[in-house]
């Protein structure tokens, strides 16, 4: 059983970008391209789209807004090998593709970004689809990591982080050593009133 504080993701419009030489050492690995986030192939696109957007929270939100509008969510089109570059051109995918594209765009603009997988319930939003495991991103602005979710593109309640990494290759939902069959799994989230 995991408990959450019940607060939505924080929104900090004044959070500013940090110049690369001033970033904490822990952030440097999250500026580089990775298996699913090909910064070399997306850099020119990122600068063309967002280079004139004022740096800081607003730039990251502009990236999230673009990715949210650009990619069509479709479980039936999911592909475990789809990269950020492919998601940009194919314009379809699942939360993983949304996250990879947003991470890659941020890194292209020298904003540290990391991939997060976890569980996202349906607390605080109209139930339009079942709660599920999900992927989102965290971006380093000002002095800490902030949550952004280009798939849902709104603050949510009850994110349960399972793992963080450069992309899904670092933190896959499962690692299998030999054949396996997933027979079933279930995760529930409930909103409960705090004890007085």
C-alpha positions as CSV (number, residue, x, y, z in Angstrom):
1,X,0.0,0.0,0.0
2,X,1.3,3.4,-1.0
3,X,0.0,6.7,0.3
4,X,0.1,10.0,-1.5
5,X,-0.3,13.5,-0.1
6,X,-3.4,14.1,-2.3
7,X,-2.0,17.3,-3.8
8,X,-1.9,17.9,-7.6
9,X,1.4,18.3,-9.4
10,X,2.9,21.7,-8.5
11,X,2.9,24.5,-11.1
12,X,5.7,27.0,-10.7
13,X,5.5,29.5,-13.6
14,X,8.5,31.5,-12.2
15,X,10.9,28.5,-12.2
16,X,13.8,29.5,-14.4
17,X,16.2,27.5,-16.5
18,X,19.8,27.0,-15.2
19,X,22.8,27.6,-17.5
20,X,24.6,24.3,-18.1
21,X,27.8,25.3,-16.2
22,X,25.7,26.1,-13.2
23,X,23.7,22.8,-13.1
24,X,24.3,20.3,-10.3
25,X,26.5,17.3,-11.5
26,X,23.5,15.0,-11.2
27,X,21.8,16.8,-14.1
28,X,24.5,16.4,-16.7
29,X,23.5,12.9,-17.8
30,X,19.9,14.1,-18.4
31,X,21.2,16.6,-21.1
32,X,22.5,13.9,-23.4
33,X,20.8,11.9,-26.1
34,X,19.8,8.4,-25.2
35,X,18.4,5.2,-26.9
36,X,14.9,6.5,-27.3
37,X,15.6,10.3,-27.2
38,X,17.7,11.1,-30.2
39,X,18.7,14.7,-29.6
40,X,21.0,14.7,-32.6
41,X,18.0,14.1,-34.9
42,X,15.7,16.5,-33.1
43,X,17.9,19.4,-32.2
44,X,17.1,21.6,-35.3
45,X,13.4,20.9,-35.0
46,X,13.4,21.8,-31.3
47,X,15.2,25.1,-31.8
48,X,13.0,26.0,-34.7
49,X,9.9,25.2,-32.7
50,X,10.9,26.6,-29.2
51,X,14.1,28.6,-29.6
52,X,12.2,31.9,-29.4
53,X,10.0,30.9,-26.5
54,X,11.2,32.6,-23.3
55,X,13.3,30.2,-21.2
56,X,12.0,28.6,-18.1
57,X,8.7,27.0,-17.0
58,X,6.8,28.5,-20.0
59,X,9.2,27.0,-22.5
60,X,8.8,23.5,-21.0
61,X,5.0,24.0,-20.9
62,X,5.1,25.0,-24.6
63,X,6.9,21.8,-25.3
64,X,4.3,19.8,-23.4
65,X,1.5,21.6,-25.1
66,X,3.0,20.9,-28.6
67,X,3.6,17.2,-27.9
68,X,0.1,16.9,-26.4
69,X,-1.4,18.3,-29.6
70,X,1.0,16.7,-32.0
71,X,0.7,13.0,-31.0
72,X,-2.5,11.1,-31.1
73,X,-2.9,8.7,-28.3
74,X,-3.8,5.1,-29.5
75,X,-3.1,1.9,-27.5
76,X,-3.6,-0.1,-30.7
77,X,-0.7,1.8,-32.3
78,X,1.7,1.1,-29.4
79,X,5.2,-0.1,-30.3
80,X,7.9,-0.8,-27.8
81,X,10.7,0.3,-30.1
82,X,9.2,3.7,-31.1
83,X,11.7,6.5,-30.5
84,X,11.1,10.2,-30.0
85,X,12.1,11.0,-33.6
86,X,9.7,8.3,-34.9
87,X,6.9,9.6,-32.6
88,X,7.4,13.1,-33.9
89,X,7.0,11.9,-37.5
90,X,4.4,9.2,-37.0
91,X,2.3,11.4,-34.8
92,X,0.8,8.5,-32.8
93,X,1.7,6.5,-29.7
94,X,1.1,6.0,-26.1
95,X,2.3,7.9,-23.0
96,X,5.8,6.5,-23.5
97,X,6.1,8.2,-26.9
98,X,4.8,11.5,-25.5
99,X,7.3,11.4,-22.7
100,X,10.3,10.5,-25.0
101,X,9.5,13.3,-27.4
102,X,9.2,15.9,-24.6
103,X,12.4,14.7,-22.9
104,X,14.3,14.9,-26.2
105,X,13.0,18.4,-27.0
106,X,14.0,19.6,-23.5
107,X,17.5,18.2,-23.8
108,X,17.9,19.7,-27.2
109,X,17.3,23.1,-25.5
110,X,19.8,22.4,-22.7
111,X,17.1,21.7,-20.1
112,X,17.8,18.5,-18.1
113,X,14.9,16.1,-18.5
114,X,14.3,12.5,-17.2
115,X,11.8,9.8,-18.1
116,X,9.5,8.6,-15.3
117,X,7.4,5.5,-15.2
118,X,4.8,4.8,-12.6
119,X,1.1,4.4,-11.9
120,X,-1.4,7.2,-12.5
121,X,-4.9,6.8,-11.1
122,X,-8.1,8.6,-12.0
123,X,-8.4,10.7,-8.8
124,X,-9.6,14.3,-9.4
125,X,-10.4,13.8,-13.1
126,X,-13.5,12.5,-14.9
127,X,-13.1,8.8,-15.5
128,X,-12.7,8.5,-19.3
129,X,-10.5,5.5,-19.4
130,X,-9.2,3.0,-16.8
131,X,-6.4,4.0,-14.5
132,X,-3.1,2.5,-15.7
133,X,0.6,2.5,-15.6
134,X,1.9,5.5,-17.3
135,X,5.0,7.6,-18.3
136,X,5.7,11.3,-17.7
137,X,8.7,13.5,-17.4
138,X,10.6,15.5,-14.8
139,X,12.5,18.6,-15.7
140,X,15.1,20.4,-13.7
141,X,14.3,24.1,-13.3
142,X,15.4,26.6,-10.6
143,X,16.7,24.2,-7.9
144,X,14.7,21.0,-8.3
145,X,12.9,18.5,-10.5
146,X,9.4,19.3,-11.6
147,X,6.7,17.0,-13.1
148,X,5.3,17.6,-16.5
149,X,2.9,15.2,-18.3
150,X,2.7,15.8,-22.1
151,X,0.2,12.9,-22.5
152,X,-2.4,14.3,-20.0
153,X,-1.1,17.9,-20.1
154,X,-2.6,18.9,-16.7
155,X,-1.6,18.6,-13.1
156,X,-2.8,15.3,-11.6
157,X,-3.3,13.8,-8.2
158,X,-1.7,10.5,-7.0
159,X,1.3,9.8,-9.2
160,X,3.1,6.8,-7.9
161,X,6.7,6.8,-9.2
162,X,8.2,3.4,-10.0
163,X,11.5,4.5,-11.6
164,X,13.3,7.3,-13.2
165,X,15.9,7.2,-15.9
166,X,17.2,8.7,-19.2
167,X,14.4,6.9,-21.1
168,X,12.5,3.6,-21.2
169,X,15.6,1.6,-21.9
170,X,16.9,2.6,-18.4
171,X,13.6,1.9,-16.6
172,X,11.5,-0.5,-18.5
173,X,8.2,-1.6,-17.0
174,X,9.5,-5.1,-16.7
175,X,12.9,-6.9,-17.2
176,X,12.6,-10.5,-18.3
177,X,15.3,-13.1,-18.3
178,X,13.8,-15.8,-20.4
179,X,10.2,-16.4,-21.6
180,X,7.4,-15.1,-19.5
181,X,3.7,-14.7,-19.7
182,X,1.8,-11.9,-17.9
183,X,-1.4,-13.5,-16.8
184,X,-2.9,-10.6,-14.9
185,X,-2.2,-7.6,-12.7
186,X,-4.4,-5.1,-11.0
187,X,-3.7,-1.8,-9.3
188,X,-6.3,0.3,-7.6
189,X,-6.3,3.9,-6.4
190,X,-8.8,5.2,-3.9
191,X,-9.4,8.7,-2.6
192,X,-9.8,8.6,1.2
193,X,-10.5,11.5,3.6
194,X,-7.8,12.4,5.9
195,X,-8.4,11.5,9.6
196,X,-9.2,14.5,11.7
